[in-house]
Amino acid sequence: MPKIQLKVNGKQLEADVAADTPLLWVLRDHLGLVGTKYGCGIAQCGACTVHVNGVATRSCIFPVSGVKAAEVTTIEGLSEVGDHPVQKAWDQVDVAQCGYCQAGQIMTAAALLKQKPKPTEAEIANAMHGNICRCGTYHRIKEAVLLASTQK
Amino acid sequence: MSATLQSRRNFLKTSTLTAGGLVLGFNLFSSSAKAAGITKATITGNVGFNSYLSIGTDGVITLFSPNPELGQNIMTSFPMVVAEELDADWTRVKVIQAPLDSTKFDRQSTGGSGAVPHSWKLLRNAGATARYMLIAAAAKRWNVPESQCTAENSFVINKTSGAKLGYGELAELAATIAVPSEVKWKDRKDFKIIGTAVKNVENDKIHTGKPLFGLDFYREGMVQAMIQRPKAFGMKIKSVDSAAAKAMPGIIDVVTFNNNVAVVGKSTWEIMQARKMLKIEYEIEKGLESSSDHDKLFLTLLDSTDAKVQRKDGDADAAFKNAAKVIRSEYQCPFLPHSPMEPMNFFADVRTDGVELIGPTQTPGAARTAVSKLLNIPEEKISVQITRLGGGFGRRLKFDYVTEAAELSSIIKKPVKVTWSKEDDMTGGSYRPAVRYRFEAALDNKGNLIAYKLRGVGINSGNPTRQDNFPSGAVDHLLIDSVEYESPITTGAWRAPITNFLAFAEQSFLDEVAVAAKKDPITFRLELLEKAKSSPVGEIKYDIDRMIGVIKLATEKARWGQNKNLAQGFSVYFSHRSYVAQVCELAMEKGKPVIKKIIAACDCGEVINLTGARQQVVGGIVDGFGHAMFGKLTFNKGETEQKNYNNYRLIRMKEIPEIEPHFVDNGIDPTGLGEPALPPTGGAVANAIFKATGKRIRQQPFTDHELFKSTPSKVKTRLQNSPG
């Protein structure tokens, strides 16, 4: 099995895995990046969301062979010290309950704001609709995305 | 509020009584054991004061949070109480999840909204006692009377000279001070931390993806496993052909035990793939049940002559014969999976020298006992480390996934993490039981409720009634009974067990009765409560005044009946010691009911953390609303028809109404908030729907009702993600 090369959070890494292994499990089991969560495994809940070339991507169904030269960013690499405007807004609004889905929520929100820095409430709801939060923190997620959109 | 503690003698007695739980370590910290505090230090360089706190010489205070954290925010609210009484500087506090330790803590579990009510006084004592000792140490250092000192923000202050000594400087000396037999608690008007909004102490870790959860636990040398369990309830393994699975890459072994076939390997993806290659033949052990069978069964059980009487006041049958009007309705709810976002998982390492268990559990103590019995290993040789839980909702009160991991580790003699897939979770049992209720009410010719009957029939539901809840005590003639059906489908406590559906049914039915009595639904309830107060019938096990309190607060905040453009629905419920009233506001848009807002008035006693409390109420309402609207798990021949979020629908962002929580400020000791906001929601929503449409919804999920059948465009977009 040839080793697969991939660039994650700015670092060139390699993993000894089958080509069809979903990026999620390469990150978690092989690269020690467990911030990206396994929720449903079928791209329905968004807990596994990472950025592939800046685009929010469900890593649970994205084969690692598909990454190629793309830049993968996980929650661990979203900012150096956890000070991305979305991370800061999440803290300020105190969004998390159990916290399990929040990495995926934050990655989805960060990708949205990159693409659309000043989204309307409806645009936020549209973008975040694919991410499930079983604890029901949706109100605060929306509030935090709005807050982040006002920050630099 | 201040409280004088009981005498030292009584205190010690209580300490001994609390299930071996060390209240404060008072018995260990007797005046003769001068250095006890130091020897009890839990962290190197820190001075341990009791089970809940230690102080570093640098002034950093470590607070131990004993109960499993699953999003109820206990890791923040427990330490807040200790820090309050300690007069600690919250910015220099570190919170650590304590492992299972039944010599230091009691009730180290999460369930029943009970942690804060149970531990409130223990936590206050923990902080107040250490504060007293720090003050005494400073007084000694300054050679002044203790009364000349006070404490603030992790400093002891000499009130006369203005001199200050930090807790860090005082810690070692303070630990040699005799533990006081009595400490005075703060008056609530002096609270600086309790009642404020304090952010989740694990926010930074959550936001940066630190390994917090059970599934994030990895250890060098451990193997991973997934278990194939029977696909249908009532089936057992007949034969297993694991040759193909074993030949898959990364697979170490395939092990069959009980009704489980465990695929053991090096990585999750590899074992997921190999598991698909298993060829397992099953045979039927018990009946394979379908939801259509249950629907018929419920009707039979409702007419059973063999019901268990749960409460009987007066003579309901006779009263019904003399009624001017009789109202009769039936309500039904489906099974529901808990479906926490983090699937079940646990790490187990069974070695000859002991057992290590690490993972997400609501009941670490019970899990340890079960593993001890299963493997015949004494409990003292088993350690349990509690990780953060990615949700629980009652699922992790059960420890089947802990014992199976331990059993597998004992068989393969390796440290192993067993992971469940989402499908394993959803098909693996322990559901909210399916239940059907029949309510009957008799009115006299003035519209007074003179008799009330409730029969609950359920599948593995235990007692599906809460016979002593309102309106019991307010009705002269009342009969509440239940019929249980035993099924191979496993059930368990689901956030606000039983009341998560009973409250909807009961509060909807009371709405029906109020309509029949031609009374405003709130006036109708208040009249009943006044009657329960002035002439109670039988025992009353809820607090009438607290219930009236939330009803009045909700009525006022929602401006009940004042906005003619909105349909309002009301409900109020008592569960887990707390009281919540809700008003749902709804507007008709393009002929469809659209839920706009839910206003909640809560009496949970003292609110410890305002931001956490609001989360519990808003989250509980979203949970109650989402499951009332969409939640449905059905069976076909013993197998669930929904296996993952593609056809099991959970509420999503575009479906939430505005939610406005309010709290009664009465200063009574906290009574719990993890569950009580959920039960009333379905009733408030259904009653608003009735008000707007004249249609009464008596089954969950509401989206099965004709009102929601032809979906407006907004819903269509939604369905792309979750065809439910």
Contacts between the chains, C-beta under 8 A, distances in Angstrom:
chain1	res1	chain2	res2	distance
A	1	B	249	7.8
A	17	B	267	7.6
A	17	B	269	7.5
A	18	B	249	6.8
A	18	B	269	7.6
A	18	B	270	7.8
A	21	B	269	4.8
A	22	B	269	6.5
A	25	B	267	6.5
A	25	B	268	5.2
A	25	B	269	4.1
A	28	B	268	7.2
A	29	B	218	8.0
A	29	B	224	7.6
A	29	B	267	4.3
A	29	B	268	5.5
A	29	B	269	7.1
A	30	B	267	7.0
A	32	B	218	7.2
A	33	B	209	7.3
A	34	B	209	7.1
A	34	B	211	4.9
A	34	B	215	7.6
A	34	B	216	4.0
A	34	B	218	7.3
A	35	B	208	7.0
A	35	B	209	1.8
A	35	B	210	7.0
A	35	B	211	7.9
A	36	B	209	7.0
A	37	B	213	7.8
A	37	B	215	7.5
A	37	B	341	7.4
A	37	B	342	7.3
A	37	B	390	7.5
A	38	B	215	6.5
A	38	B	268	7.6
A	38	B	343	7.1
A	38	B	419	7.9
A	39	B	341	5.4
A	39	B	342	7.9
A	39	B	343	7.9
A	39	B	422	6.7
A	40	B	422	4.5
A	40	B	644	5.5
A	40	B	645	4.9
A	41	B	421	6.1
A	41	B	422	5.9
A	41	B	423	7.9
A	41	B	644	7.6
A	42	B	422	7.7
A	42	B	644	5.6
A	42	B	645	7.3
A	42	B	646	5.9
A	44	B	644	6.6
A	44	B	645	3.8
A	44	B	646	5.4
A	44	B	721	7.1
A	44	B	722	6.9
A	45	B	341	7.0
A	45	B	645	5.5
A	47	B	341	6.0
A	74	B	209	6.7
A	75	B	207	7.7
A	75	B	208	6.6
A	75	B	209	3.6
A	76	B	208	6.6
A	76	B	209	4.7
A	78	B	208	7.9
A	82	B	204	5.7
A	82	B	207	5.6
A	82	B	208	4.2
A	87	B	207	4.4
A	87	B	208	7.0
A	90	B	203	7.2
A	90	B	207	5.2
A	91	B	199	6.4
A	91	B	203	4.8
A	91	B	204	7.0
A	91	B	207	6.3
A	94	B	197	7.3
A	94	B	199	4.6
A	94	B	200	5.9
A	94	B	203	6.9
A	94	B	611	4.8
A	94	B	615	7.6
A	96	B	71	7.7
A	96	B	200	5.7
A	96	B	202	7.7
A	96	B	203	6.3
A	96	B	206	4.9
A	96	B	207	7.8
A	97	B	71	3.5
A	97	B	72	7.6
A	97	B	73	7.0
A	97	B	615	5.7
A	97	B	619	5.7
A	98	B	69	8.0
A	98	B	70	5.5
A	98	B	71	3.2
A	98	B	340	7.3
A	98	B	341	6.9
A	98	B	342	7.5
A	98	B	388	7.4
A	98	B	389	6.4
A	98	B	390	5.3
A	98	B	391	4.5
A	98	B	392	7.8
A	99	B	71	7.0
A	99	B	200	7.7
A	99	B	202	6.8
A	99	B	206	3.8
A	99	B	212	7.0
A	99	B	388	6.9
A	99	B	390	7.4
A	100	B	213	6.2
A	100	B	340	7.6
A	100	B	341	4.2
A	100	B	342	4.7
A	100	B	390	3.1
A	100	B	391	6.2
A	101	B	341	5.0
A	101	B	390	7.9
A	102	B	206	5.4
A	102	B	207	6.9
A	103	B	206	7.6
A	103	B	207	7.9
A	103	B	209	5.1
A	106	B	207	6.4
A	124	B	653	8.0
A	125	B	653	5.0
A	125	B	654	4.8
A	126	B	654	7.3
A	126	B	717	8.0
A	128	B	653	4.8
A	129	B	652	5.1
A	129	B	653	5.0
A	129	B	654	5.1
A	129	B	718	7.0
A	129	B	721	6.3
A	130	B	652	7.7
A	130	B	721	5.6
A	131	B	652	7.9
A	131	B	653	7.6
A	132	B	341	7.0
A	132	B	645	6.6
A	132	B	650	5.3
A	132	B	652	6.4
A	133	B	341	7.6
A	134	B	339	6.4
A	134	B	340	5.8
A	134	B	341	4.9
A	134	B	391	5.0
A	134	B	393	7.4
A	134	B	623	7.9
A	134	B	650	6.6
A	135	B	71	4.8
A	135	B	391	6.3
A	135	B	615	7.9
A	135	B	619	5.0
A	135	B	623	7.7
A	136	B	618	6.7
A	136	B	619	4.0
A	136	B	620	7.6
A	136	B	621	7.5
A	136	B	622	2.9
A	136	B	623	5.3
A	136	B	626	7.0
A	136	B	651	7.1
A	136	B	656	7.6
A	137	B	615	7.1
A	137	B	619	6.5
A	138	B	622	6.5
A	138	B	651	7.9
A	138	B	652	7.6
A	138	B	653	4.6
A	138	B	656	4.9
A	139	B	618	5.9
A	139	B	622	7.8
A	139	B	656	6.5
A	139	B	658	8.0
A	139	B	659	6.5
A	140	B	615	7.6
A	140	B	618	7.9
A	141	B	653	7.0
A	142	B	653	6.8
